[in-house]
Amino acid sequence: MTISSNDLDPKFKFEIANIPGSELIKRCFTCGTCTAICPVSNTFAEYDPRKIIHMIILGLKDRVLSSENIWQCSHCETCKFSCPQGVQLSEIMGALQNMAVRDKYVTPDAFEKFGTAPCKATCPVHISIQGFIGMITEGRYKEGLRLIKETMPFPGICGRICHHPCEMKCNRGKVDEPLAIEYLKRFLADRELEEGIRYIPEIEEKKDEKIAVIGAGPAGLSAAYFLAIKGYPVTVFERLPVAGGMMAVGIPEYRLSRDILREEIKTIVDMGVEIKTGVTFGKDITIESLKKDGYKAFFIAVGLHVSRGLNVEGENLDGIIHGINFLRDVSLKGNVTIGERTIVIGGGNVAIDVALTALRSGAKEVEMVCLESREEMPAWEDEIKDALDEGIKINNSWGPKRFIKENRKVKSVEFKRCTEVFDTEGRFNPQYDESELMTLEADTVLLSIGQACDMSFAKGVPDLDVSPRGPSVKDPITLETNIPGLFVGGDASYGPRSVVEAVASGKEAAISIDRYLKGEDIGADRPLEWKGIELEPQDVEHLDRQQMQRLSIARRKNSFEEMDLGFSEQQARLEAGRCLKICGTQNRGR
């Protein structure tokens, strides 16, 4: 039977016409491609995603909207690029859900209870993880990368340094090991770089309102990325001589290749964003000067570039260096002189990077000393292992008592036993037993006990509400401040977190700024609630997780070459094939 657009129910036809991409519905010729790739299509009785488009074409609105089964669509977006005719099934499903609620066919709970994959729900930016993994299983790498870039601009960066909370919730982990989601993301980004053809997101109709972003770190650059997609002219102002923030001067090159960083920032520039480096907010520019230059909205994301002090006797001796400053100098200057015997004070991820960078900068012996026990250390387990593998000794449960000098230079450090780091309420409140002391000799001491915001930025906006920690927001969801049109985000607004969380902050800021400039309610329908589908897989074949190839330990210690070498295409396909998808337990894609 041949179906034409004239056969559509007129009212339903009008409603469907408002769905993005709906003008392509008439092109559907029931090839079944979307059925083949849909990870949940085999779980339905009568109504499943493969029939949705056909039912829309037939104008069977009542039958579509009244069937609770179809709301099992979890918006994994695997079908996003599957249709050879360009029909966007995932967008149609979302619009149909809205219609179903509006017309009282179902309540919101009727489909919300099904949620989405736990990996997507847990990801701070909610990447359609099972969608891009589905693309890898089919060898459709460009489409997979495009799917990632719809929700975040840095697949290559986050494919290397993300703390990957998605993997902690992966249903596959109940069978053997979680999927290597971070490495699969990196695979797609690396492949694009190898091919030399970068995907540049499509830009919407150009707008006139200029937007200023203060800080070219992950939060600021992400806000610029999503605002550029919306068509806004965006200028990013950065105090440092390079863009990238802590990605450029705080994360060593052995973890994050500068080529990858430059390429992913270049994509944002190619989208029309202007980045001005070497510009200090509060000195060279202010909010008022930017307003005079025609800027209508502002996002401050200055990061945490100040190292906290210890307030310990002798802390200002020569040879005692703040870890953040040390990493920045190594990144910007290259060669940095350091003593052969180096102590790093701190137990977080930054302290680990400081210690490993010290080894690569000429130190012969590096020891870390931290308040926390081995189990309490805030550094991620894999980074602690890197330090141990490279011969760094970690002294747990010790705190500095005093720095001992010789000719105004540090000679050694005396430590006291830390008996407790946190009180019964979980607050940081270290307790010591000063009858137990330890002294370590050192030529250089690197302090890495925490980061703070450089409050000099406040000179650029004197009316902004601030706290001792940094700029204040009226609403942590919208990132709105007490000044209309001014938003703040990233680490400066909520404390030190991960790069992917900074990306999420920039993304939310872009939503707020877009709505503000349009005169819309910036807080409407926010935050979105994400629910992950928890499975109890049965009868699933055990498959080994693919292992990342790494440089040898001997080669690592003498080089800033990237430690992790990435997945081969074969590894990526095998690893993607381990995905359980989101419903059912068939291991498709092998």
N, C-alpha and C positions, 0 to 999 in steps of 0.2 A: 504494500500500500504506500502510495506517495503522500507525504504530509507537506502542506504549504503553510505559510504564516497566516493565511486566511482561515485556517482551521482552528486557530487559537481562540479560546474564550476571550472576548474583547477586554474585560476588566483585568483578567490575569495577564493578558498580553501587555497592557499598559504598565502593570506593576513590574513584570519581568523586564520591561524596557529600561527600568531604572537601575538594574543590576549591571555593574561594570562588565563589559565584554558580552552582554546579552545579545547584542546585534549579531553575534556569531552563532546563536543557538540554532538558527535555521540551517546552518551548515552541517549539523550533526547527521552522520549517515550510519549510525549504529555499528561502528567498526569494533567496539569493545575494548579499545586500548585502555580506557580509564578503568574498566572492570579488571583487566589483567594486572594493573599496577596497584589497585586499591588494596591495602592490607587488611581491611575489615569486610570486604564484600562477601566473603564466604560465611559470614556469621548471621546474615539476615535470612528471614523466612521468605516473605513475599516482596518486600520493598528494600532494595539496596541501591547504593550509589549508581550502579550501571543503568538503573531504570529511571533515575530521577530526571535526566534530560529528556528522555523519551516521553515521560509523563507530562513534563512541562510543555513539550511540543504539542501533545494531544490536548492541552488545556485542562488536565485533570487536577485542578487546584485542590478540591476537597479531599481527594484521595491522597494527594501528596502531603498536605499539611496536617491531616488528621492521623497519619501513621506515625506512632511513636518510634517505630523501628528505625526510620530514616535519621532520627536525631542521634543515632550512634556514630554518625560522622564526627570524628574527633579533630578535624581541621589540621591533619598532619601535613597537608598540602603536597603529598606525594604526587597527586594528579595534576599539580599546577602546570607542568610543562609536558604532560603526556599526550594531550589531544592534538592530533595532526591538523585539526581545523581551528585550533586556538580557543576552544570553548573553556572558560575558566570555571570548572565544576566546583572548586572550593569556594569561590566567591558566590556562586549561585546558592550553595548550601547555607552560607552565612546569611544571605538575604532572605532565604526561605524561612530560616529560623526566626528572624525578626518579624516576618509576616505572620508566622504561626502564633507568636506571642501577641502581636497587635490584634489579630483577628480572633483571639481567645480560643484557638484550636488546642493549644497546649499552654501550660504554665512554663515560666523560665526553667524551673527545676526539671522539666520533662527531658531536656537535653543536657542541661548543665551537669547533671549527675554522672554523665558518661565521661566528662572531662577530656583530657588529651593524654599523650604519652608522658610519663613522669619526667623523662629527660627534658622535654620542651617546657613542662610546667616549672621545673626547677631552675632552668637556665635564666639568669638575670635579664637577658634580652629576649628570651623565648624564641630562639631560633627553631625553625621547623626541622628538627634534627632527623627524625625518621624520614622526612621528605628528602633531604639532601643525601641521606644514606641510601634511600631507594634509587636515587639518580646514579649513585656510584655503582650499585649492583647492575645497572643497565649500561654502564659506560657512558652516561650522559653527564660528563663532568662540567661542562659550561652551564647547563641548567642547574646543577647542584650548587655551583658557586653563586649563581644569580639568586637562588633561593636564600642562601645565607645572607647575601648583601641586601636583601630586602629588610632585614632586621638589624644588621650590624655591619660596619664598614671595614673591620679588621680581621678577616678570616686567617690570614697568614700570621699576624701577630698573636691573636688569641689561640691559634693552632700550636703555638709554642709556649706561651706563658700563662694560659688560663688555669685556674685552680680546678676546673671542670667538675663543678658540683653535680652536673647532669649525670656523670658516670656513677656517682654514689647512689643514684636512684634508678639506675638502669635495671629493668626487669631481668635482663640476661644474667645479671650478677647473682640471681637466685639459682641459676643452673650451674654456672662455672665462674667466669669472670665477666665484669662489665665490659661493654663495647668500648673500644678505644676512640671515643667520639672526638676528643681533642686532636688526635693524630689524623683522623679522617678529614677533619676540617683543614688541617695543614696541607694534606695531600692535594686537595682541590686548589688551594691558593698557590702552592708550589708549581703545580702543573700549568696553571695560567701564566705564571712568571716564565716558565720554561718556553712556553709557546710564544711569548712576547706580545700577546694581544690582550690587553686589559679590558675587563668589562666596566663600562662607565654607565651608571644608572641613568635612566631617562629623566629629564628635567621637565617639570610641569611648566605651565605658562608663566612667563617672567612677571615678577611683581616689582613694585617701586620701593617698598619700605626697606631701608637699609638696616642691617643688624650687625652689632659689634659683639664679638666674643673675646673675652680677656682670658688668655691662657690656651696654649696649643698642646695641651695634654690630651689623654684619651677622652675625657668628658667634653672639653671644648671642641675638639676636632669632630667628635660624633654629633654634637649639636649642629655644627656647621654643615656636616654631611646631610643630615635629614632636612635642615632648612634649605639647603641648596636644591635638594630634590623638589621641594615645594616651590622653587622658583625665586627665592629671596636672594638678593645680593648680600653676601656675608663677608666681613673682614675679621680675621683672627689676629690679635695682637699678642706677641710673645716676648717676654723679657730676655730669655736666653737667646744665644746666637743661632739656635737650631730649633725646629719644630719637633714635637713629640713629647715634651714634658719628661716625666720620669721614664717613659719608654725609651727616650734618647739618652738620658744622663743618669738614670738610676738602675736600669736593667742592663747588665753587662752583655757585651756582644756575643759571648759564648752561649747565651740563652736566646738572644734575639738578634739575628743578623741585621745589620744596618741597611743592607740592600732591601730586605723585606720591608723594614720601616719606611724607607724612602719611597718605595714603589706604592705602598698603600696610602701614604700621605699625598703622593703625586696624583693619585686618582681623585682625591678631594679637590686638589688644585685644578685639575682638568675639568671638574664639574663647575668651575667658575669661582671658587672660594679664593680670596686673596689672603695670604699669610704674611704678616709683617713681623720679622724677628728683630731683636735688639731694641724693643720698645717697652719702657717701664711704665706701667699704669700707676698713676699718682704722681709721676714726675714728668713724663713726656706727654701723656694724655690723661684726661679726666672724663667723668661722665658728662660734665657740662661742655667740655670742648668737643666731645663726640656728638652731643646734641646739636651744637652749632654747625657741625659738619653734616648734619642731616640724618643721623642715626636715630631710629625710632624705638628700638628694643635692644636689651643688653643681657649678656650671660657671662657671669664671672665664674671661672673655674681655674683658680690659681694653684691648686694642689698644695702639697705639704713639702716644702723644700728646706725646712730648717730642722737641724738635728737637736734633739733635747739634750740638756746637760745633766750631770750627776749630782752637782753640789757636794763634791767630795774634795778633801784636802789635796792640793797639788794638781788639780784638774787642768790648770792653765800652763803647765810645763811644756817646754818644747818637746816635740815627738808625740804629743797627744793630738790626734786628728779626729774630727767628726766624720763618721763613715759616709754620710751622704755627700759631704764635700769631696771626700776621697774618690768615690765613684764618679762624681761629676768631672773631677779633674782628669781622671783616667779616660773618660769618654771624650772630653773636649781637647785635651792636650796630648794624650797618648802616653808618653813616658812620664812616670811619677816616681820619685825616689822614695824608697821605703826600707826600713831596717831589716836585717836578716832574721831577727827574732821579733815576731809580731804577735800581739795579743789583741783579740777582738772581743769587746764586751757587749753582750747581747745574744739573744737566742731566737730571733725571728728570721724571716726569709731575707730581709735586707742584710742582717748580720752574716748569714751564710754567703751571700753574694760578695760582701766586703771581704770575708775570709778567703774565698776562692780567687777573688781579684788580687788580693795581696800575694797569693802564691804565684800568680801570673805576672806580678810586677816586681819580682825579685826576692821576696821573702823566702828564707830557707826553712824556717819553722814557724808554723801558725797554730796558735791555740785559741779556742773560744772559751769564754767563761760567761755563764748566765745564772740568774737567780733560780730559774725553773729546774725541776727535775727532768729527767729524760722524757717522761710521759707528759709533762706539762709544757714542754717547749712549743711556742707558737709557730715555729717554722714547719712547713709541710714535710711529711715523712720522706718523700723522694729527694727533697733538697738536703735534708739531714744526711741521707745516705750518700749523696754526692760528696759532701764534705768529708765524711768518714772514709769513703773510697779513695779520696785524694790525700789521705794521711793527716787530716786536721784533727787534733785532739779536742774533745769537747769536755769541759769541766762543769758539771751540773751542780746546782744548789750552792753557789758561791756569789757573794756580792762584794764590790770594791769598798775597802775601808780607807785606804789612802794611797796616793802615788808618791813614790820615793825618788828623790832627785839626786843627780850628780852633775855639778856644774850647770845648774839651771835646766838640765835635760832629764827626762824621765829615765830612770835606771831599772825600776821594778815596780810591781804593784802588789800591795798587801790586800788579801781578800779575807772576809769573814764568812763563816758558815751560815747559809740561809736555811732556816728551819721551816718556814712557811711563807708562801708568796701571796696567797689570798686568804681573807678572813672567812668566817662562817657564812657571810652574806654574798660571797663570791667577789668582793671588792679587792682591788690591788692594795695590799697592806703588808709588805714583807716584814718578817720577824727574823732576828739573827741570834746566833750563839757566838759571842765575841771571844769566848774562851778557846774556840777552835779557829785557827788562822792558817793561811797559806800564802806564800810569797812566790811570785813568778818573775823572772828576769825578762826584760823587754827593751828593745831599741825603739820600737814604735808601738803605740796603743791606739786602736781604732774604736771609737765609741759609736755604738749602734743600738741605742736603747729606746728609740721612738722618734717620731717626726712631728713637727708642728707647722702651723701656717705662718708665713711671713706677713705680719699685719701691716706692713708699709703700704700694701695695696689700698688700705682704707683711706689714705690721703686723696685718692682719686674719687671718692664718693663719701664725703664727710657725714652725710645724713643717714647712711646705712646703719641699721642696727647690727651690732657685732657683740660677740661674747669673747672671753679670753681665748677660746679655742679657734675662733674664726668668724666668718660672716653668718648671720642668723637668717632663718627663713620663717615666714608665717605659716607655711604649709609644706611639710616634707614630701608631699606627693607632687604638688605643682611646682615646687621650688621657688615660689613667689616670695619676694622680700617686702619690707615696709614701703619701698619705693615703687610706684607703678611702672611697669615695663622693665624692671630689673629683676633678674633671676640669678640664683647662685647654685652651684652643684659640684659634684666630684668630691674628692677627699677633703677639701677645705670646708665643706658643709657638714660632713658626717664622720670624719676621721679616716684613718688609713684603711683602705680596703683594696680589692683587686682591680685589675684593668677592666675586666668585663663588667664589673659593677659601675665603674666610671662611665663606660659606654652606655649602660642603661640609664644613668643619670643624665647624660647628654641627650639621649633620645627623649626622655620625659621633658627636659627643658625645651626641646624643639617643638613638642606638642603644645606646651604652654604658650610659647612665644607666638606660634602660628595662630592659636585661638585668640590670644591677646590682641594681635594686630587685626584680626577679623572682627573684634568686638564680641566674641563668643564667651560662654562660661568656661573658664579654663579648668574648673574642677569637675565638670559633668562626667559621670560614668568612670570615675577614676578613684582608686586603682582597679584595674581589671583583676578578677579573681581567677587563678589558674589552679586546676585540680588535675593531678596525675592519676592515671589508671593503674592500679596495682594489680599485677597478675600473680598467679601461682602456677607457673608453667609445669605441664605434665608431659612425660614421654618425649622430652627434647634431647636430641643428640648432643653430647658434650663436644665442644670444639675449642681448641686452644686459641687463646687471644694472641694475635700477632705481636711480636716483640720489636720495638724500635731499635734499629741499629745505631750504635754510638761510637764515637772516637775512643780509642784505647785510653786508659787512665794515664799512661806515660805521655801520650801526645797531648792530652787535655791540659796537664799541669804546666806545660810550657807554651801554651797557645791560647789565643782568644777565638780560635775557630769554633764554629757551632758544635756543641757536644752531640746533639741529636741529629741524625742524618736523614730522617724522613722515611715514609713508606714507599716501597716500589708500587707500581700499578697492581701487580699480582697480590701483594700484601693487602692493599686497600680493598680490592675486590673480595678477597677471602674474609677480611675483617668485617666489611659491610654485610657480607652474607650471614654473619652470626646474629644480625638484628632480628629480634622476635616480632618486629613491628609493634603495633600497639594493642591488638586484640588477637586472640587465638595464639597458638603455640607452634604454628608451622614455621620452620626455618627456611623462608623463601629467599631466593636470590643466589643460592649456592651454585 
